Amino acid sequence: HSDELQVLTTPFRLELSPRSQPSAAHQASSGMSTPLALHVEPLLRIQELERYLLRTCTPPQEYIALCHYLVGATIKERPSCHISAPLRLALVLGFEMQPGDTLTGDTKDSDATNGDVCMDGADVDLDIRRHVELDIRTRAPCLTMSTEATGPVVTCQSKGSPAGTVQASRPFSKIIDGHLAYYEAAIRKRGPTGAIGVGLARAGYSNSKMPGWEPTSHAWHGDDGCTFNSCGTGTPLSTPWQEGDVIGCGIDFRRSAIFFTRNGLLQPGSLRGVDTEGLLATLGFQNKGECVSVSFGPKFLYNLSTHDLSPPQIPVHRIRYLDGRNEEKSVNLLGRQYMIVEMPTVSKYQE
């Protein structure tokens, strides 16, 4: 029975490819290259995967051209996650590439998986940081700590039950740390599976649960590359970590967002709309042999002075429903099911 349960929890590699392999010219114009590879949990909801792709993948130029041609067209559409909902007849009024935070609350659905968009931008100031370190009093029994010139080193000496954590000596704070609070962990040894978590949690978080699994905690895990946002269901972000990787985790207080970096590069899967008050740097380990060194600055591999959580530009159509309600809405049709009923002009996309 334990083997059967392991099948339900062991991440697997999911490779996403275009329906038809694009030509070299197509790749150059659209930014498409190799297939996208993700490591996901077997019970991951398709809607969660869709949300990830919609906020991290830039549409090819050919699709953006089609979006322009759709202006003036009559379509039937519905949210892709509501296949039982009736298709509604609508007129496409306009199109533009825009960040999702320009949409107002009365023009979007409450379900974030339905193709309507909600994102936000960022700017930054930097303040001087005050001393922060790992608090040995929060260390799980399976962990040992030492100090080197580069900073504290944490090693997992035995298998956790089911995990072992350690937290920082104080919470990150906008007053103390400025608009950005951040730390990095270098993966020295990944152990048998790389089950290491780098994240944030409230004081008193369980020292036997991986950060991100329980309220209130948020983390990125190295074995499956998923982020966890106060629950045991992960959202795919990357391939598993390797020894030598430098993983960063920070708070953007201006955007109420938690962000992650890998080897000095900002990752696309930031957690937005998070209550950032009272969060401490929190590390989690599950297996013997896992080891990281930690840095609370001031020097980091990631350049905080260039930090920017501005969202990608996304394709947004303005549509008016033709069912007598005179309702207008701004939608991302990539996240919806639609069919073209009538095009205003003849074009290469009409078929």
C-alpha positions in Angstrom: 0.0 0.0 0.0 2.9 2.4 0.7 4.1 1.8 -2.9 0.7 2.7 -4.2 0.6 5.9 -2.1 4.1 6.8 -3.4 2.9 6.7 -7.0 0.3 9.3 -6.1 2.9 11.7 -4.5 6.1 11.2 -6.6 6.5 14.0 -9.1 6.9 13.1 -12.8 8.3 15.0 -15.8 5.7 16.6 -18.1 6.9 17.8 -21.5 4.7 20.2 -23.4 5.3 20.7 -27.1 3.6 22.7 -29.8 0.9 20.8 -31.8 3.1 21.1 -34.8 6.9 21.7 -34.8 7.5 25.3 -35.8 10.0 26.2 -38.5 13.2 28.1 -37.6 11.7 31.3 -38.9 8.6 30.8 -36.8 10.8 30.2 -33.7 12.7 33.4 -34.3 9.5 35.5 -34.6 7.6 33.9 -31.7 10.2 33.2 -29.1 9.4 29.5 -29.2 12.3 27.1 -28.9 12.5 23.8 -27.1 9.5 22.0 -25.6 8.6 23.2 -22.1 9.5 20.6 -19.4 7.9 20.7 -15.9 8.0 18.4 -12.9 4.5 18.1 -11.5 2.6 16.1 -8.9 0.3 13.4 -10.2 -2.8 15.0 -8.6 -2.1 18.5 -10.0 -5.3 20.1 -11.3 -5.3 21.0 -15.0 -6.6 24.4 -14.0 -3.5 25.0 -11.9 -1.3 24.1 -14.8 -3.3 26.4 -17.1 -2.9 29.3 -14.7 0.9 28.8 -14.6 1.2 28.7 -18.4 -1.1 31.8 -18.9 1.0 33.9 -16.6 4.5 32.8 -17.6 4.4 32.1 -21.4 4.4 34.8 -24.0 2.1 34.1 -27.0 3.8 33.8 -30.4 3.6 36.7 -32.9 1.2 34.6 -35.1 -1.3 34.4 -32.3 -1.0 38.1 -31.6 -1.7 38.8 -35.3 -4.8 36.6 -35.0 -5.9 38.6 -32.0 -5.9 41.8 -34.1 -7.9 40.1 -36.8 -10.6 39.1 -34.3 -11.6 42.7 -33.7 -15.0 43.1 -35.1 -15.7 39.4 -35.2 -18.7 37.6 -33.7 -17.7 34.7 -31.5 -19.2 32.2 -29.1 -17.2 31.7 -25.9 -17.1 30.4 -22.3 -14.5 29.8 -19.6 -12.4 26.7 -20.5 -12.8 25.3 -17.0 -16.6 25.4 -17.2 -17.3 23.1 -20.1 -20.9 22.6 -19.0 -21.6 26.3 -19.3 -23.5 27.5 -22.4 -21.5 29.3 -25.1 -22.4 33.0 -25.2 -22.6 35.0 -28.3 -20.3 38.1 -28.2 -18.9 40.8 -30.4 -15.2 41.5 -30.2 -14.8 45.3 -29.7 -11.1 45.7 -29.3 -7.7 44.2 -28.5 -4.4 45.2 -26.9 -1.4 43.8 -25.1 -1.6 45.0 -21.5 -0.7 44.0 -17.9 -3.6 42.4 -16.1 -3.7 45.0 -13.3 -5.3 47.5 -15.7 -8.6 45.5 -15.5 -11.1 46.7 -12.9 -12.9 44.5 -10.5 -16.3 44.7 -12.3 -14.9 43.5 -15.6 -13.5 40.1 -14.5 -14.8 36.9 -13.2 -14.0 35.7 -9.6 -12.5 32.5 -10.9 -8.8 33.2 -11.8 -8.6 30.2 -14.0 -11.2 31.3 -16.5 -9.0 33.5 -18.7 -9.8 36.8 -17.1 -6.5 38.3 -15.8 -5.3 39.9 -12.6 -1.6 40.8 -12.2 0.4 43.8 -11.0 3.6 45.7 -11.5 6.4 46.8 -9.2 9.1 49.4 -8.4 11.6 49.4 -5.6 13.7 51.3 -3.0 16.4 49.7 -1.0 17.2 50.3 2.7 20.0 49.2 4.9 19.4 45.7 6.5 19.8 44.9 10.2 21.3 41.7 11.5 19.3 38.5 11.0 20.5 34.9 11.5 19.2 31.4 11.9 17.8 30.7 15.4 19.2 27.5 16.8 16.3 27.3 19.2 14.0 26.6 16.3 16.1 23.8 14.9 14.6 20.4 14.4 16.4 17.5 16.1 17.4 16.0 12.8 19.4 19.1 11.8 22.8 20.4 12.8 24.2 23.9 12.3 27.6 25.3 11.9 29.1 28.7 10.9 31.6 29.4 8.2 33.0 32.6 6.7 30.2 32.6 4.1 27.5 32.2 6.7 25.5 29.5 8.6 25.5 25.9 7.2 22.6 23.6 7.9 22.9 19.8 7.4 20.2 17.1 7.7 21.7 14.2 9.8 18.7 11.9 9.8 15.4 11.5 8.0 12.8 14.0 9.2 9.4 13.0 10.7 8.4 13.7 8.0 10.6 16.8 7.8 12.9 19.1 9.8 12.9 22.9 9.7 14.8 25.9 11.1 13.8 29.5 11.2 15.4 32.9 11.3 15.9 34.9 14.5 13.4 37.6 13.5 10.7 38.3 10.9 11.4 40.3 7.8 9.9 43.7 8.2 9.3 46.6 5.8 10.4 49.1 8.6 13.7 47.2 9.2 14.5 45.7 5.8 13.0 48.3 3.4 10.7 47.5 0.5 12.6 44.2 -0.2 13.6 41.5 2.2 15.6 38.6 0.9 17.9 35.7 1.6 19.7 33.0 -0.4 20.5 29.3 0.2 23.3 27.5 -1.7 22.6 23.8 -2.3 25.8 22.0 -1.2 24.4 18.5 -1.0 21.0 17.5 -2.3 20.8 14.1 -0.7 18.9 11.2 -2.3 16.0 13.2 -3.6 16.8 16.9 -3.1 13.8 17.4 -0.8 14.8 20.8 0.5 12.5 23.7 1.0 13.4 27.4 0.9 10.7 29.8 2.0 9.0 31.8 4.7 6.7 31.0 7.6 5.2 32.6 10.7 7.0 32.2 14.0 6.4 28.9 15.8 5.9 27.0 12.5 6.1 23.2 13.0 9.7 22.0 12.9 8.4 18.7 11.5 6.6 20.0 8.4 8.1 21.3 5.2 7.6 25.1 4.8 4.7 25.7 2.4 2.7 22.7 3.6 0.9 24.3 6.5 -0.6 27.8 7.2 1.0 30.3 7.3 4.0 29.4 5.1 5.2 29.7 1.6 8.1 27.9 0.0 9.8 26.5 -3.1 10.9 22.8 -3.0 13.9 21.3 -4.7 12.7 17.7 -5.3 9.8 18.5 -7.6 10.4 22.2 -8.4 7.0 23.2 -7.1 6.0 26.2 -4.9 3.7 25.5 -2.0 1.4 28.2 -0.6 0.1 27.1 2.8 -1.1 23.8 1.5 0.2 20.4 0.5 -0.7 20.8 -3.2 2.2 22.3 -5.2 2.3 24.5 -8.3 5.0 23.6 -10.9 7.7 26.2 -11.3 11.0 24.5 -12.4 13.0 21.4 -12.8 14.5 19.9 -9.6 17.4 21.7 -8.0 21.0 20.6 -8.5 24.0 20.8 -6.2 25.6 24.2 -6.7 22.3 26.0 -7.3 21.7 29.2 -5.3 18.1 29.5 -4.4 16.7 32.9 -3.2 13.5 33.8 -1.5 12.2 37.3 -0.7 9.3 39.6 0.1 8.3 42.5 -2.1 6.4 44.5 0.5 5.1 47.0 -2.1 3.4 44.3 -4.1 2.5 42.0 -1.2 4.3 39.3 -3.1 6.8 36.5 -2.3 9.4 35.9 -5.1 12.0 33.3 -5.8 15.3 33.3 -7.6 17.6 30.6 -9.0 21.3 31.3 -9.7 20.7 35.0 -9.7 17.6 34.9 -12.0 14.2 35.9 -11.0 11.7 33.1 -11.4 8.2 33.6 -12.9 6.2 32.0 -10.2 5.9 34.8 -7.6 3.1 34.4 -5.0 1.0 37.5 -5.1 -1.6 38.9 -2.7 0.2 37.3 0.3 -0.1 38.6 3.9 3.6 39.4 4.3 3.5 40.4 8.0 5.5 38.4 10.5 7.2 36.0 8.0 10.6 34.5 8.9 13.1 32.9 6.6 12.4 29.1 7.0 14.3 26.1 5.6 13.0 22.6 5.4 14.8 19.2 4.9 13.5 15.6 4.6 16.4 13.3 4.1 19.9 12.6 5.5 22.7 14.2 3.6 20.9 17.4 2.5 23.0 20.5 3.2 22.8 24.2 2.4 24.7 27.3 3.3 22.7 30.5 4.0 23.3 34.1 3.3 21.3 37.1 4.7 23.4 39.6 2.7 24.3 42.2 2.1 25.9 40.6 -1.0 23.8 38.3 -3.0 24.0 36.5 -6.3 20.7 38.1 -7.3 21.0 41.8 -8.0 18.3 43.4 -5.9 18.8 46.8 -7.5 17.3 45.4 -10.7 14.4 43.6 -9.0 11.1 44.1 -10.9 7.9 42.1 -10.6 6.2 43.9 -13.5 3.9 41.3 -15.1 4.3 40.1 -18.7 2.2 41.7 -21.4 -0.8 39.5 -22.1 -3.4 39.5 -24.9 -6.7 41.1 -23.8 -9.8 41.4 -25.9 -12.8 43.6 -25.0 -16.0 41.8 -25.8 -19.8 42.7 -25.6 -22.3 39.9 -25.1 -25.2 39.8 -27.6 -27.7 38.0 -25.4 -29.6 41.0 -24.4 -27.7 41.9 -21.2 -25.5 44.4 -22.9 -22.6 43.2 -20.7 -19.0 44.0 -21.6 -15.9 42.2 -20.3 -12.1 42.2 -20.8 -10.8 38.6 -21.3 -7.8 36.6 -22.3 -9.2 34.2 -24.9 -6.2 31.9 -24.4 -7.9 30.8 -21.2 -11.4 30.4 -22.7 -13.1 28.1 -25.2 -14.4 30.1 -28.2 -15.4 29.6 -31.8 -15.6 32.3 -34.6 -19.1 32.7 -35.9 -18.4 35.6 -38.4 -15.3 37.5 -39.4 -15.6 41.2 -40.4 -13.2 40.8 -43.4 -11.6 38.1 -45.4 -8.2 37.1 -44.0 -5.8 34.2 -43.9 -7.3 33.2 -40.5 -10.9 33.0 -41.7 -11.0 29.2 -42.1 
